[in-house]
Amino acid sequence: MTTSHPDQDQPASMPAAPRGGERGDLLAALAARRYFLRFAVRDLTDEQARQRTTASELTLGGLIKHVAATEENWAKFIVDGPAETSDFAAMTEDDFARWAAAFRLLPEETLDGVLAGYEAVARRTGELVASVPDLDVSHPLPKAPWFPPGERWSARRVLLHVMAETAHHAGHADIIRESLDGAKSMG
């Protein structure tokens, strides 16, 4: 199945920015980063979305799937704090296998399906940002080698991190897509 885009040479207009102060600004900035990630997969088949085009293991379908899962996990963190199973050191072989599968578009998955899942995650994040009582509420970060021990992140900091991660992976997606068929997000 091919995911189509009305104008394959130029990005369609970005979604309308939510209105309303800091929360609206955060959601608008996140929407812009999501847009460029999704734009990188325009007009692709499922097979193309599974294809590795660089030395990296990353694929376009896997990136969409990973970013959606990451955003969903951080949204849960905003509400509940770190999950009991979020201790990196306590991960089992099965946990690592599930984690690795989150970076691949599996044979039973479709690009349209992971894009729909990503849209659902984005909608839930928007609802969370609109409803969370205070963006300063914080939780301790999960134990992981990449987090300083004892550090806490507020809901605001988590949203900024999700934006940075999304932008980071949109850049990866742009490189993978250009390597796949020469299509670019810009230029």
N, C-alpha and C positions, 0 to 999 in steps of 0.2 A: 504494500500500500504506500502511496506517495503522499506526504504531507505537503499541501500546496500553499502558495502565497500569491496574492493577486499581482504583484509586480516583483519578479525575481531579481531585477537589477538594482532596485532601490528599496530601502526599508519602508514599510507602511508607517503611517504616523503612529507614534507611541501612544499608549493608552492615556486617557485624560487623567490629569493629576488630581488625586483626592484633595479636597479642600479642608482646611482647618488646622492651622498652627503647626506645632512640632510633629504631632502624629501624622497629619496629612503630608508634611514634608518627608518624614521617614518612609511612609508608604509610597510616595511618588518617586523617591530616589530608588527604592527597592524595585518598583515596577519598571523603571528605566533599565536597570541591570538585568532583570528577568527578560525583558523584551529582547535585548541583544543576545542573550543565551538562546532563546527560542528562535531568533532570526537565523542563527547559524545552522539550524536543522531544516530550514525551508526546502520544500520540494525533494526531500530525500525518501528513498525507499527504506524499509526496515533493514534490508541487507546492508545498504550503505551506512545506516546508523549503527550497525554492529562492527563495521570495518575499522581496523587499526590502520592509521596512515603515517604514524611516526614511530620512533623507537619506544615511546611510551605505550603502556597497556590501555590508555584512555581511548574511548570511542565516543562519538557524539550521543548516541542513545544512552550509554552508560553515564555520561556527564549529566544529562537531564535527570536521570533516575537518582544519581548521587546527590545532586543539589536539592532535589525535592525531599529526599530522605533527611538530609542534613537540616534543611529549614524546618521540617516537621519535628525533628528531635530538639532543635533549639526552642521551638515554640512550646514544646512540652516542658523544657527546662524553665522557661519564663513562668509557667504556671506552677510546676511541682518541684522545681529544683533538680539536682542531679538524680538520675535513676539509680536504683541500687545496683543495677547491672552495668553501670557506666564506668566501672573501674577497669581501666585498660589492662592492668596487670592481672586481673582475674579472668580475662577472656579465655575461653576454651577454643579448641581446634574448630568446633562447629561454629562458634561465634565469629572466628576469623573467616571461615568459609562463607558465612552469610554476609559479612562485611565486604569481602572480595566480590561477591555476586552483585552487590549494590553498585558496582562500578561497570557492570556489563548489561547490555540489553540481551536478555536470555532468549533462547529459541521460541519459547511460548509467549514472549512479550512483543508488543508492537510499539513503534514510535508514537503513533497516535494515542495509544493507551498510557504511555508514560507522560506524554504531554498533558493528557486529561488529568492524570494524577497530580501533576505539577500545578495545574490550574486550581485543583481542589485544595491543595496545600496553601497556595497563595491566597485563596479566598478565606480559608480558616485563619491564616496569619493576619489578614486585614481585619477580620472580626475580633481577633485577640487584641490587636493594637488599639482598636476602637473601644474595647471593653475593659482592658486591664486598668485597675484603679489608679496606679501610680507607676510611671516609667522608671522611678528610682528604686523600686523594690528589687532586692538582689538575693542571690543564692550563691553558696560556695560552688566553685567549679568542680567538675568531676576530676578524680585522680587520673592524670595522664602525663606522659613525659613532656608534652608540649605546653602544659599549664604550670605556672608557678604555684607551689604548695600554698594553700590557705587563701588564695585569691578569690574574690567574689565579683560577679558581674551583675549589673542591673539589667532590667528589660531593655533599656535604651542601648546599653553596650552590646547586648546580644543582637539586637536588630542591626546595629552598625557592623557587627561581625558577619552576620548573614549577608549584608550588602557587599562587604569586602569579598567574602567567599564566592558569591554569585558573580561578581565582576571578574575575579580571578579565573573562575572556570569559564566565563564567557570568552576570555582571552584564549584559554586553551582550545575552546570550541572553534574559535575563528581560525586558529592555526591548523587544527585537524581538518576543518572544512576546506580551507584553501589547499591543503595537501591532497584532499580527496578528489576535488574536481575544479579547483581554481576559483571557486566562488568566494567572495569577500563580503564582510559586513560593512566595510568602509572602503572608499577609494576606488 
